[in-house]
């Protein structure tokens, strides 16, 4: 491989590694801003659950993990159990419709229950405060939701609402905060908020590879000069 071709290859590699490093720095800034924004939402005073007029503006980036509150009537006669794996073991999330009396319904994840939990019956007035969560369509645990048999693996608001024959359901659900005694079921307040942030490590890695590539090329040039000088002296 000629010196010129080696130099071109080294230049392309250095440019590529630097570009990837810069991209990771940008991702780092974005992730830190996201974490700060979510942290502010989690610890902010609760606001009223978004009504239908606000639904079009709800997005994961702008709305998820916002603290909200709602009042209404729990419909225990129409609730779904969604498979869950938690620090307490395997079990289910209890998704209960809350009829707000304002012309729409909100699905509320009231919390975790172990297998064999006996569901309540009838209906009950309730006030709930928790975190706004975005719907989880499709399924989970590498399995698709099966509405026909009532087997749910993700908190798919649209599919669950359709299966439970609910009218005008909000496009989000509420993760209810802990309520009742320590051993009360369902166990609320188990939302896990975690954002892996390895972008600084990735950026350092890419910039290090760029420096190593540049250093390797410099060593290559030095060796080429030494060989040429040795060849010229022998002649």
N, C-alpha and C positions, 0 to 999 in steps of 0.2 A: 504494500500500500504506500503510495507516494506521500510526501510530507504535506502537499497541498490538500489531498483527499482526506488525510488524517486530521488536518486542521479544520476542514469543513465539517467533518463528522463531530469533532470535539465542540466546535462552535454551536452546532445544532443541539447537541446534548446539553451544553451549558444553558443555552437559551430556553430549552424545554424545561429543565430542572428549575431554573429561576422563575419561569412563568407559573409552574406548579406551586412553587413556594409562595409567590405573591398571591395566588388564588387562595391558598390555605390561610394566609394572613387576613385576607378579606373575609373568608369564612369564619375566622376566629372573631373578628369584630362583629359579624352578624350574630354568631352564637352567643356572645357575651351580651349583646343588646337584647336578644330573645330571652335569655335567662333573667336579666334584670326586669324586663317587661312582665314576664310571667310571675316573678316573685312579687312585683308590685300589685298585680291583680289578686294573687292569693291572699295577701295581707290587707287589701283594701276593704272598707266597709261594704257590705252586700248592697246590691241594687235590685230593683224589681226585675223579675224574669222577663226577658224580651217578649213583647207582644207581636202579633202577626205583622204589623207595619214595619217592625225592625228585622224580621227574619231574613230578607234579602241581603242585609249587610253583615250577617254573621259569617265569619270565616275562622279557620283554625288559628291563623296568624294574629288576628285582631281580637278574637273573643274567647278562645279556649282558656280555661282555668280562671275565668272571671267569677268572683263570688256573687251569687244571686240568691234571691229568696222568692218564695211563692206560697200562696195559701189556696186551699180548696178542699176537695174530698178525695181521699184515697179510694180507688176502686179495687178492693181485694179480690173481687170476683173476676177481674180481668188483669192478671199479671203474668209475667214470664220469668222463668229461671234460666239464667245464662251461665254456662260453664265457666268456672273461675279457678285459677291457681294462685294462691296467696301465701303470705307468711304463716297463715293459720292452717295451711294445707289446701287440699282440693275441695271444691264445693260449688256454690252457685252465687251469682249476683241476683238479687231480687229486684226486678224491674216492674214498678207499680205505677199505673196511670194516676195522675193527679188532675182531677177535673177542677179547673181554676174558677169556674163560674163566670169567666170572661169570654166565653165563646171558643176556647181552645183547651187542649189537654197537653200536659207535659209528662213524659216518662221520667220517673225518678228511680235512680239506682239507690235503693234504701240501704244496701250494704251486703255483706257476705253472710251466707248460712252454710252449715255443713250438710252433707247428704242426710236424708231422713228428716229434715226440718219440716214441721207441720205448719202449713200456711194458715193465715188468718182467714176469716170469712166475713162476708158483708162489706160495709163501707165505713169510713171514719173521717171526720173532719181533721185536717192536719195543716201545719205550717212547716215548711222545710227551708233550710238554708244549706247551700253547698256550692260546688264548682260546676260551672257550665262546661259540658263536654260535647265534642263533636261526634256525630254518628259514626259507627264502625261497620260499614257495609261488607257484605260477603260472608264472613265467617272468621274462624281463628282455630288455633291448635291444628293447623293443616287440614281442617274439615270445614265444609260448607254448612251454613245454616239450613235446617230442614223445617220450614214452617208447618208443613203438613202434619208432622209428628210432634211439633213443639220442642224440637231439639235445637238449642241456640248455643252458638260458640262465639258470638260477638254481639255487641250491643248495637244492632242495626235498627235504628229508630223507624225507618220507613217500613221494613219488613215486619217488625214486631207490631207496629201500629196496625198494619193491614191484617195481620193474623188475628189480632185481638179485636178487630172491627172498631177501631177508635176513630172519632171524627176530629178533623182539623188538629193534628198533633204537631207540636213544635219540632223543628228540624234538629234539635239538640236534646240532650238529656241532662239531668242534674245528678252529680255524685253527692249524695247527702252527707253532711258532716256527722260525726259521732253524736248519738243521742241515747238517753236512757242509762241504765247501769252498765257496769263493766261486762257483765255476762249477758246483757240483753241482745236478742237477735231481732232483726239482722244487725250485723256489726258495721256501722257506718264509719266514715272518716278514714278509709283505707286507700285513698287515691295515692298512687305512686307518681311523683313528679320528678323525673330525672332526664337530663339532657347530656349525654356523653359529649365531652369537649376535649378532643385530642388534636385539635387543629394546630396548636403551637408545636407539638411534637412532630406532626407531619410537615409543617413549614420548615422546622430546623433540619429535618431529614432531607428534604428536597434541596435546601440551600447547601447542606453539607455535601450532597452528591454533586452539585454544581462546582463547588470548590475542589472536590477530589478529582473531578473530570478535568478541570483547568490545570490542577497541579500535575495530573498524569500526563497531560499534553506537554507541559513545560519540561518534564523529565524526558519525555520522548524526544523533544527538540534538542535537549542537551546531549542525549546519547547519540542523536544523528550528527551533531556537530563534532562530537568526540571521534566517531567512526570516520567521518570525512577527513578530520585533521590527521588521524592515524594513517589513513590511506594515502594522504598527500605526502606525509613524511616518509613512508616506505618507498614511494616512487622516487 
